[in-house]
Amino acid sequence: MNPTTDAFLRDIWIQAGGDSAAIPHVEAFGDGCLPSVFAVTDLAAASIAAAGLALGELLSTAHGGDCRIRVDRRLGSLWFGSSLRPMGWSVPPPWDSIAGDYRAGDGWIRLHTNAPHHKAAALAVLDAPEQREAVARAVAGWSASSLEEAVVARGGCAAEMRSLDAWRAHDQGRAVEAEPLFHRRRLASSPSTAWVPDRDRPLRGIRVLDLTRVLAGPIATRCLAGWGADVLRIDPPGWDEPGVVPDVTLGKRCARLDLRERGHREQFERLLAEADILVHGYRPGALDRLGLDAERRQTLRPGLIDVSLDAYGWTGPWAGRRGFDSLVQMSAGIADQGMRQGGRDRPTPLPVQALDHATGYLLAAVAVRGLTERFRDGAGVEARTSLARVAALLTSVSATAGDRMADETPADGSDSIEYTEWGPARRLHPPLTVGGIAQRWDRPATSLGSSPPVWLAPSVVSHK
């Protein structure tokens, strides 16, 4: 394992509560790296390895012995882009026609307008029609910082491009820098259970309730599904993410509930009472306002593994601000550093949405570590992190020059065909094995709302 991957992995694993003595069990192999001024491939390998270490720890705790963790750096980098290769059809573009980077009067700003209400907020502030050229003209009349604040105040999503130094001097940048990578605390114990990790499908019998959208959270739950967990994703009526759903719903069932409605909320509470892991990405306080605060969640399900994320951190003036990977890259200096160091004339983000993907694997790691702790003594665990804190991890390590990784070849894909709702596709081979166990998924990708909001019957998902 090269020094940069090792440095990332040690930081991640120790802050997740893991034993550093397990790190030598990891082999990260493969040459080349993604083209970036930051160590993106090393972050990919380290975050995937952390999830593998967590599963290895669970298996060792249950069955003894040590598990060898193998991570293919090149495949991991490819999965940080997309794992899906459609056959005769295409995934819709991930970006709305207005979303993107614009030159303001004194710098650059990014508007995130994929969600209709976020687009409406930006257009209202700019007093512009839904035409990219008109939006560009309107943005040019604003300072980047003033427009950022105006869009955010209107309920939209925008980020001024800042330098690394400017972000580190910013009140929110300082707050994020002072936060741990994971906020972790142990919770009330659960009644004893007979569940033991299966050697072949380690998370068989584990129920995961997924309240996340877009990328980081869905990547975490896709990872858990690959080890056999029953993952049930819940979205509100009308919500869709056509540009990412075919990639991230692999292995899951997807249902709809409107948690603002009493009957739907009661059904959610029944689901939560039988869940092992809850992964959520609601802004701080949103679940509280629905009567589902942390105390209520633990009352409904003692021993719950409660895992969450947000965009800009859990402290500071921007705690709870709406955000996405591409916006955090602008705020935290990543896009600016890419532009400056690459000699370009416009924001240069990472070649993949690495903050989302890395955060997803980190969430999977702390969720599985929570299962290990509960297996030992019955205690639940609460853990949370943020995209901005993962950005701080990435920018804390200088990238070393390396060869560009080899292009994808047909051999990188599986021979089996995945029959998704949109058409046939192939997946890339998974980049991770734990004790010789590779991830595999029991269901093809599916559309949101395609399943009822119920758990699989015990005859299908059983506690062994």
N, C-alpha and C positions, 0 to 999 in steps of 0.2 A: 504494500500500500504506500503510495507516495506521501510525502510529508504534509501536503496541503489537505488531501483527503483525510489523513490521520488527524490533523489539527481540528478540522470541522467535526469529525466523528467523536473525538474525545470531548469536545465542548458540548455537543448535543447529548451524548450518552450520559455523561456525568450529571449535567443539569436535569436530565430526565430521571435521575435517581438510580441509574444503573451502576454496576460495578466495573471499574476500568479494567479489571483483570480479564474481562470477557473480550476486550477489543482485539487481542491477538488471534482470536478465532475467526476474524474477518479477513477475507481475501478479496480485494478489489482489483480486477484485472482488465486489461484492454488498453490499447494505445490511442493517443489522439484526444482532442477536446473540442468542444463547441467554440466557434469564433467569438470571443468576447474579451474585453479588458478585465473582466472579473472571472474568478475560478468557478464557472457555472458547472462544468462537468464534475469537478471535485465536490461541489455542494450536492449535486444529484447523487453521486455515488455514496456520499456520507449519509444523506438523509434516508436513502433506500436501505443502506446497511444498518442504520439505527432501528428501523422497523424490523429488519431481520434479527438483530440482536435481541430485541424484545421478545420475538417469537421463540428464539432459541432459549432464552431465559425461562420462558413459560414451560417449554417442553422439558428442559433440564430439571426444573423444580418438580414437575409431575412424574417424570420417568427416570431421572438420573442421567449421568453422562454429560458430555459436552456436544454442542452442535456447531458444525462448521458453516460459516456464513460466506456465500460466494456472490459477488456483485459484478456483473458485466457493465463496466463504465460506459461503453459505447451504446449498448441497448438501453441503459438507464437514461442516457442523454436523449435518445430517440423517444423514449416514453415521455420525457419532459416536454416533447412537442405534441405528439399524438400517437396513440397505440393502434389506431384503427386505419385499415386500408380498404376503402369501399371497392366493390367490384361492379362496375357498370352504373354507378350512381355517385353523387357528391354530397358531402356534408355542407349545409349552408354556410356562408361566410360568418365568422364569429363576431364581426363588427357591424353595427348600424352605419348607415350612410353618412351620418353627421359626426360620429365618434372619431377622435383623432387629435393630432397635434396642430396647434394654430399659433401663428406669430402675433403676439400682442404688441402694444406700443413700445414696451420696454423688455421684451423677452418672449418666452414660449409658455404656452399653457395647453393642457390636455383636457378635452371634454369627454366624459364617459356617458353615452346616451343610449346604450343598448336597451335599457328599461324605458318604456313609454313615459313614465312619470319623470324620470331623470331628463329625458329629451325635452319634455314640456317645460321643465324648470329652466334649462339652459336657453331655450328659444325665447321664453318669456323675459328673462333678464336681458338678453341681447336685442329683444324686439325685432327678431329676424324670422323670415319664413324658413320652412324646412328645405333649404337649398344650401349646399356646402359653400358655394361661392359667396352667397349672401352672409352666411355665418362668418366666413373669413373676413369679409369687409367689416362686419360689426365688431369682431374680436379686436381688430387692429386699432380701434378707437379706445380701447381700455388698457390700463396697466394690468399686468398678469395677476398681481396680488389682489387688486380691487375686484377683478372679475372672478377670481377664485372664491373670494369671500362672498360675493353677491350670489353666485350660483349655489354655493353650499347653504347660504342662509335661506334660499328659496326651496331647499330640499333636493338639490341636484348634486352632481358629482363632478368635480374639476380639481386639477392640481397644477399649480405653477411649477415650472422647472427650476429647481434649486441646485446649487453645487453641493458637493459633499461637505465643504466647510460651512456653507450657509445652513445646511440642515443640522449639523452638529452644534451650531450656535443657536438654533431655533429652540424655543421653549419645548416644543413637542419632541424635537430630536434629542434634546437632553433628557427628557423624561423617558423616552424609549431606551436610550443608552443605559439608563440606571435600572431598568427592569431586568429581571432574570429572563432567560429564554423561555422558561416555563414557570407559571405560578402553579404550585401544587399544594394540595392539602388532603389529608386523610379524613374520611367521613364515617358516618355510623356503619356499624357492621350489619350484615345481612343474615337471615336465617341460614343455617347450614344447607348446602346443596351437594348432590352426589356427582355434579359435573366434574369430569376429568378430561383434559385435552386429548383428543384422538391423535395418534401418531401420524396418521396419513392426512387427515383433515382437521388440523389442530383446533379450529374455532367452530367445528360442528356443534350445534346445540347452543351457540351464543346468538342472542338476538340484539341487533343494532338498529336503533331508531335514528334516522338521518334527517335533521332539520337544516340542511345546508344547501347552498346554491352555487352555481357557476363552477369553480374549480377546486379550491383547496379542500374544503370539507368533502365534496364528492370523491376526490382522489383518495382521501383517507378511508372512506367507507368502501370504495372499490377495492382497496388493498385488503381490507378485512374480509370482504366477500371472497377474495381469491384464496383465502385460507378456510373457507367453509361457513362463515357466519351467515345467518339469515338477516339480510339488510333490507329494511323497509324505509324508503324515502317518502317524506311527506311534503307536498307543495300546496300552496293555496290555489283555489280555482282560478283558471285563466293564465297562470304563470307558465312560461315556456322559455327554453334556452336552446333553440334548434341548432345553433352552431357548436354546442358542446355535449348535448345529451347523448348522442350516439357513442361518444367516447367514454363518458363517465358513468353511465348506468349499467355497465357490464356487471352481470352477476346479481343484480338487485331487482326488487319489486318496487314499483312506484305508485303511490296513492295520493289522493287529494283530501285535505281537510281545511276548513276555514276556522282557525282557532279563535276567531272573534265570536263565533256562534256557539251557544251553550252546548247543544247536542254534539257538535263536532269536537268541542274541547273535552267533553266527557269521554268521547271515544278515544281521543288522544291520551287521556289520563289512564284509561284501561290498557292501552298499548304500553304506556310508560311503566305501569305497575308490573309488567311482565318482561321488560327489557333488561338487558345486562349493560349495554353501553348506549349513551345518548351523545350524539355529536351535533352541535348546533353553532350557527354563525349569526344569530340575531344580534343586533346592536345591544350593548349593555342596557338593561332596564326593559327591553321589549317583552321578554317572557314574564317579567315581574308584573307588567301592566295587564297581562292576560291571566293573572292569578297563578302563574307557574314559576314562582321564584325558586331559588335554590333550596330553601327549606321545604317548600311544598314538593319539589321533585324528590327529595330524599325521604320525605314522609311516604310518598306513593311507592317508592322503590328503595328501601334500605339496601345499602351495598352497591348502589348504582355507580358506574364509571361515567362521570359527567365531564365531557371534553368539549372545549369551545375555542373559537378564534374570533378575532376582529381585525380590522385593517391597520389602524394607527396606534395600537397599544392600549393599555388598560389604565394608564395614568396620564396626567398632563392635560392641557387645554383642548386637545383634539381627541381625547378618549371618547369613543363612540361615534366619531365622524365616519360618514359613509366613505367607503374606499374599495379599490380593487388593485390587483397586482400592478397594472399599467400605471395607475395613479401614484401608488407608493414608489414605484421606480422614478417617477418625475419628482416627487417631493423629497426623496431621500438621497438625491444626488447621483443615482445610477445612470439615468439617461443623459445627464449633463457630462458626467465623466466619460461615458462612451463617446459622446460627441467630441469632447476636447481631445481625449487621448487618441481617438481614431481619426482626427483631422477632418471631421465632417462639419456641415453647416446647419444641421438640424438635430433634434433630440435623437439619441441612438440608444434604444433600450436593449435589454438582453435578447438573445436570439430566440428564446423561449420564455414562457411565463414561469420562470424558475422559482419566484417567491411562492406562488400558488402551489406548485408541484412539491417543492421541498416542505412547505408547511403541511401539506397533506400527509406526507410520509411521517413527519414529526408527530402529527396528531395520531396517526395509526400506532406509532411507537409508544406514546404515553398511554393510549387506550389499552394496548396489550400489556404494558407494564402494570397498569391498574388491575387487569385480570390476574396477573401473577400475585400481586399483593393480596387481592381478595381470596385467591386460592389458598394462600398461606394462612390468613387469619380472619377472613370474612369482611374486612373493612372496605368500604367504598373509597373512591378517589375522585377528586376534582382536579382537572388540569386545563390550563389555557395558555395560548400563545397568540402572536399576531404577525401579520405580514411585515409590519415595520420592524419588528424585532428580528425576524429572519433576514431582512435586508441589512440590519446592523451586523449580523453574523457574517453575511456574504462580504460586505465592504470592509470588514475588519482584517481580512487576509488579502495580501497582494497576490494577484495572479502571476504565475510564472509562464514564460513563453513555452509553448508546446506545439507540436504538429497538429494540424487540423485532422479531426477524425475522418476515417474512411466513409465514403458515401454509403447509403443504405443499399442493400442488395436483396433479391428475392429470398435468399437463404435466411434473412433476418425475420421473415414472417412464418407463421405457423402453416402447416400443410392443411389443417382442418379449416372448414368454412363455418363462419358464424352467421346464422340466418337471423339478422336483425329485422325489426319492423320495417326498415327502409330499403332493405335489400341485402344480398350476401356481402360478406366482407371477410377479410383476414385480419388477425391481430399479430402484432410483433410478438416474438418470444418474450416471456417475462424475463426481467434482468436479474432476478433474485432467486437463490435457493437457500434453504435452511435445513441443515442435516440431510441434504439430498432431496428435500421436498420442494418442488416448484409450485408456484401459484397456478390455480386453474379455477375457472368460473363455470358454474352450473347452468347459468342462464345467459342468453344473448342480451345485448343492449335493447332497451325498451323505452317507449315514450312515457312522458310524465302522465300520471293519472291512469295508467293502464291496469292497475290492480286494485282490489278492495283494501281498505285500511284494516287488515287483520293479520295476525301472525299465522305462519304455517302451522298445521296441526302437529301435535306431539309425535305422531307416527312418522312425520316427515323430518322434523327437527327434534331430536331427542337428547335429553341429558343422559350421558353415559356414566 
